[in-house]
Amino acid sequence: MRELAAVVCASAALLLPAGAAAKTEREVGYTFEQAWPTAVRHLRVDEGFTITEKDEDVGYVVFKLEDDGRVFAGALELVRTERSGRKTIRLVLTIEDRPDYMEASVLDRMEQKLRHEHGDPPPPPEKKPPRKKPSKGKTKP
């Protein structure tokens, strides 16, 4: 009987959603200087979250949100990256004890705000074709 109870408990634990380990990431083609003020304003004004701590030099914002009378902790990191020769930003959003689709929808709206305020991100620089090495040997007339 104990073995059956242990199997049932273990199975239930596997079926339950994971707690606060989730995080959602996006890479956007804007510079840090464009993304930082827009992201902070989006969290505070558009989403209505309470910002409890922020550090522009490091690129993080800690906030809390209220939903159905409960308070949830969250954090946004703006990580400087480079892709195809241009500067980009990776947005990493974590909201504890909330499903990942909530994080994704916040980032969707944040991307829309970035696009609305700054236009489409610039395309990556064109790749230069590799230079051909001169062939050694006889040349044909």
C-alpha positions in Angstrom: 0.0 0.0 0.0 2.8 2.4 0.9 4.5 1.7 -2.5 1.3 2.6 -4.3 1.0 5.8 -2.4 4.6 6.7 -3.2 4.0 6.0 -6.9 0.9 8.2 -6.9 2.7 11.0 -5.1 5.6 10.9 -7.5 3.3 10.8 -10.5 1.3 13.8 -9.2 4.6 15.8 -8.6 5.5 15.2 -12.2 2.2 16.4 -13.5 2.1 19.6 -11.5 3.5 22.7 -13.1 6.9 23.8 -12.1 7.2 26.7 -9.6 9.4 29.7 -10.0 12.0 28.2 -12.2 10.5 29.5 -15.4 11.9 32.4 -17.4 11.2 33.7 -20.8 13.7 35.3 -23.1 13.6 37.4 -26.3 16.3 38.9 -28.4 15.5 42.3 -29.9 17.5 44.4 -32.4 17.6 47.6 -30.4 20.5 49.1 -28.5 20.6 49.1 -24.7 20.2 52.9 -24.7 16.9 52.5 -26.6 15.6 49.5 -24.7 16.3 50.4 -21.1 14.1 53.5 -20.7 11.3 51.9 -22.8 11.4 48.7 -20.8 11.3 50.4 -17.4 8.5 52.7 -18.5 6.6 49.7 -19.9 6.8 47.7 -16.7 5.7 50.7 -14.5 3.2 52.6 -16.6 1.8 50.1 -19.1 1.8 46.9 -17.0 1.3 48.7 -13.7 4.0 46.8 -11.8 5.6 48.3 -8.7 9.4 48.6 -9.3 11.3 47.8 -6.1 14.8 48.0 -7.4 16.6 48.8 -10.7 20.2 49.2 -11.8 20.8 50.6 -15.3 24.6 49.9 -15.2 23.9 46.2 -14.7 20.7 46.1 -16.6 18.1 44.7 -14.3 14.7 45.7 -12.8 13.1 44.0 -9.9 9.3 44.4 -9.5 6.2 43.0 -7.9 2.8 42.6 -9.4 -0.6 42.1 -7.8 -3.1 39.6 -9.3 -6.3 38.5 -7.5 -5.1 39.9 -4.2 -1.7 38.0 -4.3 1.7 39.6 -4.8 4.2 38.0 -7.2 7.9 38.9 -7.5 9.4 39.5 -10.9 12.7 40.5 -12.6 13.7 41.8 -16.0 17.3 41.6 -17.2 18.5 43.4 -20.3 21.6 41.6 -21.5 23.9 43.2 -24.1 24.6 40.9 -27.0 25.8 41.1 -30.5 24.4 39.2 -33.5 25.6 39.5 -37.1 27.8 42.4 -36.3 25.2 44.6 -34.6 24.4 45.3 -31.0 21.2 43.6 -29.7 19.5 43.1 -26.3 18.3 39.9 -24.8 15.3 40.5 -22.6 15.0 37.9 -19.8 11.8 38.0 -17.8 10.9 36.0 -14.7 7.7 36.2 -12.8 7.6 33.8 -9.8 4.7 31.4 -9.5 3.0 32.6 -12.7 2.7 30.6 -15.9 5.3 31.3 -18.7 2.6 32.5 -21.1 2.2 35.6 -18.8 5.9 36.3 -19.2 5.6 35.9 -22.9 2.7 38.2 -23.2 4.5 40.9 -21.2 7.5 40.6 -23.5 5.2 40.7 -26.6 3.7 44.0 -25.4 7.2 45.3 -24.6 8.4 44.5 -28.1 5.4 46.3 -29.5 6.2 49.4 -27.4 9.9 49.3 -28.6 8.7 49.1 -32.2 6.2 51.9 -31.6 8.7 54.2 -30.0 11.8 53.4 -32.1 10.5 51.9 -35.3 11.7 48.6 -36.7 15.2 47.6 -35.6 17.8 48.2 -38.3 18.6 45.2 -40.5 21.9 43.4 -39.8 24.8 44.7 -41.8 25.4 43.1 -45.2 28.0 40.4 -45.3 30.9 41.1 -47.6 31.6 38.3 -50.0 34.9 36.6 -49.4 37.8 37.9 -51.4 39.1 35.5 -54.0 42.7 34.7 -53.8 44.7 35.2 -57.0 45.4 31.8 -58.6 49.0 30.7 -58.9 49.9 29.4 -62.3 49.5 30.3 -65.9 47.0 32.8 -66.9 45.0 32.4 -70.2 45.2 35.1 -72.8 
